């Protein structure tokens, strides 16, 4: 954190209007200070090296030096937490940016109404502050998936919860699990509604699992990964001869949609001692209450270690709740799940 207890930010965007708006939103809080602004990646990289901001906000579509090249150079020369500001029209681009080392992303409001701008302000400030907890150079790097055939019955259902830093972490887990591609994986990742289908499509291309955005009434099947739709929950219900997925809308009291707590609780209720929940990187405490429900039902809860988590908030809260049986480095989770799946056949 910079002098006087403030978070210092560099804003990079080729639109003067966007630079002004982001600066105004960021400096609405006394603990955040915009050091400077840049109109392209080339200028932005020079200013990062000169000013050494705590956090960078980045538009991917820029002249001279685009966002992807900027990220590659930045992570190589001066690793700094980067928050990508993306439009819904370019939602698939953010996942490549996250793989290249971006800390998180925020969707630009569609219309820029006062209500949307207030939501953007709150999210932006929350994520800028959270970025301070990232250790320099820390990011999730994907080693590549193996394409193996899906075979056999469903021996294991895995519920995964994640938030900040989650997309590359979820991908890394699936790549590690690819040696045993028969489980069903349910993922509750905090993400805007318009991005979850693109996230599922991207994961679907990496390995043996069939990955889709969950739909109301989907039947749980082996070798499938279901991503909770943004803005709705993902829960499991027992229909006697099958497990079915429901995607109810949030209630006024829900802080997150999708909610990790809601997913974990439903898995505990339906699967009992066979329930398995995994808490990955993320801000806040979502998942801790659900993890306790899994533990009470006799199931297991695993958590990503502080050593590899981009943000240790969610895993740390689950550990503090006394619900976690195993704490593993990110690269260990997939292989451990594969080993467990083989034993449960």
TIFILUM-209890 format. One line per field, with one value per residue (C-alpha): residue number from 1; residue in one letter; x, y, z. Coordinates in Angstrom, 1 decimal. Layout:
BEGIN
num	(NUM;...)
residuo	(A;...)
u	(X;...)
v	(Y;...)
w	(Z;...)
//
This chain:
BEGIN
num	(1;2;3;4;5;6;7;8;9;10;11;12;13;14;15;16;17;18;19;20;21;22;23;24;25;26;27;28;29;30;31;32;33;34;35;36;37;38;39;40;41;42;43;44;45;46;47;48;49;50;51;52;53;54;55;56;57;58;59;60;61;62;63;64;65;66;67;68;69;70;71;72;73;74;75;76;77;78;79;80;81;82;83;84;85;86;87;88;89;90;91;92;93;94;95;96;97;98;99;100;101;102;103;104;105;106;107;108;109;110;111;112;113;114;115;116;117;118;119;120;121;122;123;124;125;126;127;128;129;130;131;132;133;134;135;136;137;138;139;140;141;142;143;144;145;146;147;148;149;150;151;152;153;154;155;156;157;158;159;160;161;162;163;164;165;166;167;168;169;170;171;172;173;174;175;176;177;178;179;180;181;182;183;184;185;186;187;188;189;190;191;192;193;194;195;196;197;198;199;200;201;202;203;204;205;206;207;208;209;210;211;212;213;214;215;216;217;218;219;220;221;222;223;224;225;226;227;228;229;230;231;232;233;234;235;236;237;238;239;240;241;242;243;244;245;246;247;248;249;250;251;252;253;254;255;256;257;258;259;260;261;262;263;264;265;266;267;268;269;270;271;272;273;274;275;276;277;278;279;280;281;282;283;284;285;286;287;288;289;290;291;292;293;294;295;296;297;298;299;300;301;302;303;304;305;306;307;308;309;310;311;312;313;314;315;316;317;318;319;320;321;322;323;324;325;326;327;328;329;330;331;332;333;334;335;336;337;338;339;340;341;342;343;344;345)
residuo	(X;X;X;X;X;X;X;X;X;X;X;X;X;X;X;X;X;X;X;X;X;X;X;X;X;X;X;X;X;X;X;X;X;X;X;X;X;X;X;X;X;X;X;X;X;X;X;X;X;X;X;X;X;X;X;X;X;X;X;X;X;X;X;X;X;X;X;X;X;X;X;X;X;X;X;X;X;X;X;X;X;X;X;X;X;X;X;X;X;X;X;X;X;X;X;X;X;X;X;X;X;X;X;X;X;X;X;X;X;X;X;X;X;X;X;X;X;X;X;X;X;X;X;X;X;X;X;X;X;X;X;X;X;X;X;X;X;X;X;X;X;X;X;X;X;X;X;X;X;X;X;X;X;X;X;X;X;X;X;X;X;X;X;X;X;X;X;X;X;X;X;X;X;X;X;X;X;X;X;X;X;X;X;X;X;X;X;X;X;X;X;X;X;X;X;X;X;X;X;X;X;X;X;X;X;X;X;X;X;X;X;X;X;X;X;X;X;X;X;X;X;X;X;X;X;X;X;X;X;X;X;X;X;X;X;X;X;X;X;X;X;X;X;X;X;X;X;X;X;X;X;X;X;X;X;X;X;X;X;X;X;X;X;X;X;X;X;X;X;X;X;X;X;X;X;X;X;X;X;X;X;X;X;X;X;X;X;X;X;X;X;X;X;X;X;X;X;X;X;X;X;X;X;X;X;X;X;X;X;X;X;X;X;X;X;X;X;X;X;X;X;X;X;X;X;X;X;X;X;X;X;X;X;X;X;X;X;X;X;X;X;X;X;X;X)
u	(0.0;1.2;2.0;-0.8;-2.5;-3.9;-4.0;-2.3;-3.8;-2.8;-5.7;-5.0;-7.8;-7.7;-11.0;-10.6;-14.2;-13.5;-10.3;-12.1;-15.0;-12.8;-10.7;-13.8;-15.1;-11.8;-11.1;-14.6;-13.0;-10.3;-8.2;-7.7;-5.5;-5.1;-1.4;-1.8;-3.6;-2.4;-4.1;-2.4;-0.4;3.0;2.5;1.0;4.0;6.3;4.2;4.0;7.8;8.2;5.4;5.1;1.4;-0.2;-2.9;-3.5;-6.9;-6.6;-8.7;-7.8;-8.6;-5.9;-3.6;0.2;0.4;-2.7;-3.8;-2.5;1.0;0.9;0.1;2.9;5.5;4.2;4.3;7.8;9.3;7.3;4.5;1.6;-2.0;-4.2;-7.9;-9.3;-12.2;-14.2;-17.3;-19.9;-19.2;-15.6;-16.5;-14.5;-11.3;-11.1;-10.3;-7.2;-6.2;-6.7;-4.5;-1.8;-1.8;-4.6;-5.9;-9.6;-12.0;-15.0;-17.7;-18.4;-22.1;-24.2;-25.9;-24.0;-27.1;-26.5;-27.4;-25.0;-22.2;-22.7;-22.5;-19.3;-17.9;-18.5;-17.1;-14.1;-13.1;-13.6;-11.4;-8.7;-8.4;-8.4;-5.6;-3.2;-3.3;-1.8;1.8;4.1;4.1;1.6;-0.8;-2.2;-0.4;-2.2;0.1;-2.3;-5.0;-4.8;-7.7;-8.8;-12.0;-14.9;-15.9;-17.7;-20.3;-20.4;-18.2;-17.9;-19.6;-17.3;-18.7;-16.2;-16.6;-14.4;-14.4;-11.4;-8.7;-11.1;-11.3;-7.7;-7.8;-10.9;-9.2;-6.1;-8.1;-9.9;-6.6;-5.3;-8.5;-8.3;-6.5;-9.8;-12.4;-15.5;-16.6;-19.3;-18.1;-20.4;-18.8;-20.1;-17.9;-18.7;-19.1;-21.6;-24.4;-23.1;-19.7;-20.5;-21.4;-18.2;-16.3;-18.0;-17.3;-13.6;-13.3;-15.1;-12.2;-9.4;-9.9;-12.1;-14.9;-18.1;-18.5;-21.7;-23.5;-26.0;-29.7;-32.8;-33.5;-30.1;-29.5;-26.2;-24.0;-20.4;-17.7;-19.7;-18.9;-21.7;-21.0;-23.5;-25.2;-24.2;-27.0;-28.6;-27.8;-26.8;-28.3;-28.7;-32.0;-32.6;-35.3;-35.0;-33.6;-31.4;-29.8;-31.1;-29.8;-31.9;-30.9;-33.2;-32.9;-31.4;-33.5;-33.1;-30.9;-28.4;-25.1;-23.8;-25.5;-24.3;-23.7;-21.1;-23.0;-26.2;-24.3;-22.4;-25.5;-27.5;-24.7;-24.6;-28.3;-28.4;-25.1;-24.5;-21.2;-20.4;-20.4;-17.2;-16.7;-13.6;-13.0;-10.7;-9.3;-11.7;-12.6;-15.0;-16.5;-18.9;-18.7;-17.8;-21.4;-21.9;-18.6;-19.9;-23.1;-20.9;-18.9;-22.0;-23.4;-20.2;-18.7;-15.3;-14.2;-10.9;-9.4;-6.7;-3.7;-2.7;0.6;-1.2;-4.5;-4.6;-6.8;-7.0;-10.3;-12.8;-10.4;-9.2;-12.8;-13.6;-10.5;-11.3;-14.8;-13.2;-14.8;-11.8;-10.3;-7.5;-5.6;-3.8;-1.8;-3.7;-1.6;-2.3;-6.1;-6.9;-4.6;-6.0;-9.5;-8.6;-7.1;-10.2;-12.4;-10.6;-11.0;-14.7;-15.5)
v	(0.0;3.5;6.3;7.7;4.3;4.7;2.2;3.6;2.9;3.4;3.6;2.4;3.0;4.5;6.3;9.7;9.4;6.0;7.2;10.1;7.9;5.3;8.0;9.6;6.3;5.2;8.5;8.6;6.7;8.4;5.2;5.0;7.4;7.4;8.0;8.7;7.6;6.2;6.0;2.8;-0.1;1.3;4.4;2.3;0.0;3.0;4.5;1.2;1.0;4.6;5.0;1.5;1.5;-1.0;-1.9;-1.4;-1.2;-2.2;-2.0;-4.9;-3.1;-0.4;1.0;0.6;-2.1;-4.2;-5.6;-9.2;-8.0;-5.5;-8.3;-10.6;-7.8;-6.6;-10.0;-10.6;-7.2;-5.8;-8.2;-6.0;-6.9;-6.0;-5.6;-5.9;-3.6;-5.4;-4.9;-7.7;-7.8;-9.0;-11.4;-14.3;-12.1;-11.8;-15.5;-15.3;-12.2;-14.1;-16.9;-14.3;-13.1;-10.6;-10.6;-10.2;-8.5;-6.2;-5.8;-2.3;-1.2;-1.6;1.8;3.7;4.6;6.0;2.7;0.8;3.3;2.9;-0.9;-0.5;1.9;-0.6;-3.6;-1.6;-0.4;-3.9;-5.5;-2.8;-3.3;-7.1;-6.9;-5.7;-9.2;-10.7;-11.7;-10.2;-12.4;-14.8;-16.2;-19.5;-21.0;-23.8;-26.7;-28.0;-30.7;-34.3;-35.5;-38.8;-40.8;-40.7;-44.1;-45.8;-44.9;-41.7;-42.5;-39.0;-35.6;-32.6;-29.2;-26.3;-22.8;-19.9;-16.1;-13.8;-15.7;-18.5;-19.0;-20.1;-22.0;-24.0;-24.8;-26.0;-28.3;-29.8;-30.3;-32.2;-34.2;-35.2;-38.4;-39.7;-37.9;-39.7;-37.5;-34.8;-31.4;-28.6;-25.1;-22.0;-19.2;-15.5;-14.0;-11.7;-13.4;-12.6;-14.2;-17.7;-19.3;-18.0;-19.4;-22.8;-22.7;-22.0;-24.9;-27.2;-26.9;-27.9;-31.6;-34.7;-33.1;-31.8;-28.4;-26.4;-23.6;-25.3;-25.2;-25.8;-29.5;-30.8;-34.4;-34.9;-37.1;-38.5;-36.7;-33.5;-30.1;-27.7;-24.0;-22.1;-19.4;-15.9;-14.1;-17.4;-20.2;-23.8;-26.5;-30.3;-32.1;-35.8;-37.2;-40.8;-42.3;-39.3;-36.2;-33.0;-29.5;-26.4;-22.8;-20.7;-16.9;-15.1;-13.8;-10.3;-11.6;-13.3;-11.5;-13.6;-15.2;-17.8;-18.6;-21.2;-21.7;-22.6;-25.2;-26.8;-27.0;-28.7;-31.2;-31.9;-32.5;-34.8;-36.7;-36.8;-38.6;-38.8;-35.0;-33.4;-29.7;-27.8;-24.1;-22.3;-18.7;-15.8;-12.7;-12.9;-15.8;-17.4;-21.2;-21.3;-22.0;-24.5;-26.2;-26.6;-28.3;-30.7;-31.5;-32.1;-34.5;-36.6;-35.4;-33.9;-30.3;-29.4;-25.9;-24.4;-23.4;-19.9;-20.6;-20.8;-18.9;-15.6;-14.4;-16.5;-15.1;-17.9;-20.8;-19.2;-18.6;-22.3;-23.4;-21.0;-22.5;-25.8;-27.5;-28.3;-31.8;-31.2;-28.1;-28.5;-26.5;-25.7;-28.1;-30.9;-30.7;-32.2;-35.2;-35.8;-35.7;-38.2;-40.5;-40.3;-41.0;-44.2;-45.4;-44.6;-46.7)
w	(0.0;-0.9;1.5;3.7;3.7;0.2;-2.7;-5.8;-9.2;-12.8;-15.2;-18.8;-21.4;-24.9;-24.2;-22.5;-21.3;-19.7;-18.1;-16.5;-15.3;-13.8;-12.1;-10.6;-9.3;-7.8;-6.1;-4.6;-1.7;0.4;0.6;-3.2;-5.3;-9.1;-9.8;-13.5;-16.6;-19.9;-23.4;-24.7;-23.5;-24.5;-22.4;-19.7;-19.4;-19.1;-16.4;-14.4;-14.4;-13.5;-10.9;-9.5;-8.7;-6.4;-9.0;-12.8;-14.5;-18.1;-21.3;-23.6;-26.9;-27.3;-30.0;-30.3;-27.6;-27.0;-23.7;-24.2;-25.1;-22.3;-19.8;-21.1;-20.8;-17.5;-15.8;-17.2;-16.1;-13.2;-12.0;-10.8;-10.0;-13.1;-13.2;-16.8;-17.6;-20.4;-22.3;-22.6;-26.4;-25.6;-22.8;-24.2;-24.2;-20.4;-19.8;-22.0;-20.0;-16.7;-18.0;-18.9;-15.3;-14.8;-11.3;-12.1;-14.4;-14.3;-16.9;-18.2;-17.6;-20.7;-20.5;-17.8;-15.7;-12.2;-10.7;-13.0;-12.3;-8.5;-8.9;-10.9;-8.3;-5.5;-7.4;-8.6;-5.1;-3.6;-6.2;-6.1;-2.4;-2.7;-5.2;-2.4;-1.0;-4.1;-3.8;-6.5;-9.6;-8.3;-10.9;-12.1;-15.1;-17.0;-18.1;-20.8;-20.6;-21.8;-24.0;-22.5;-23.2;-20.8;-19.5;-16.7;-14.2;-12.1;-9.0;-7.7;-7.7;-6.9;-6.0;-6.5;-5.3;-6.4;-6.8;-7.5;-9.4;-9.9;-13.7;-14.2;-10.9;-12.0;-15.3;-13.5;-11.4;-14.4;-16.2;-13.1;-12.9;-16.6;-15.7;-14.3;-16.5;-15.1;-12.2;-12.4;-11.4;-10.3;-10.3;-8.6;-9.8;-9.0;-12.4;-14.2;-16.1;-19.6;-18.9;-17.6;-20.9;-22.5;-19.5;-20.0;-23.7;-23.1;-20.5;-22.9;-25.4;-23.0;-22.3;-21.9;-19.9;-21.5;-20.0;-20.2;-18.5;-16.2;-17.3;-15.2;-15.1;-16.3;-15.3;-13.5;-15.7;-15.5;-17.4;-17.3;-15.8;-15.1;-14.6;-12.5;-14.6;-13.6;-11.7;-10.6;-8.2;-8.9;-6.6;-6.8;-6.1;-5.7;-8.1;-6.9;-10.0;-10.9;-9.6;-11.2;-11.3;-10.6;-11.2;-9.0;-9.0;-6.1;-3.2;-1.8;1.1;-1.2;-1.4;-4.2;-7.3;-7.9;-4.2;-3.2;0.1;-1.8;-4.0;-1.1;1.1;-1.6;-2.2;1.5;1.7;-1.3;-1.1;2.6;3.4;-0.3;-0.6;-1.7;-1.7;-2.8;-1.9;-4.3;-4.3;-3.7;-1.7;1.2;3.1;0.6;1.0;4.7;5.8;3.1;4.0;7.5;6.1;4.1;7.2;9.3;6.6;6.9;3.6;2.9;2.3;0.7;0.4;-1.7;0.3;1.1;-0.7;-4.1;-3.7;-5.5;-2.6;0.5;1.7;0.9;1.6;4.7;6.0;5.4;7.2;10.1;10.3;11.1;8.2;6.0;6.0;3.5;2.5;-0.9;-3.3;-6.5;-8.6;-6.1;-6.1;-9.5;-9.1;-5.6;-6.9;-9.7;-7.1;-4.9;-7.9;-8.7;-5.1;-5.0;-8.1)
//
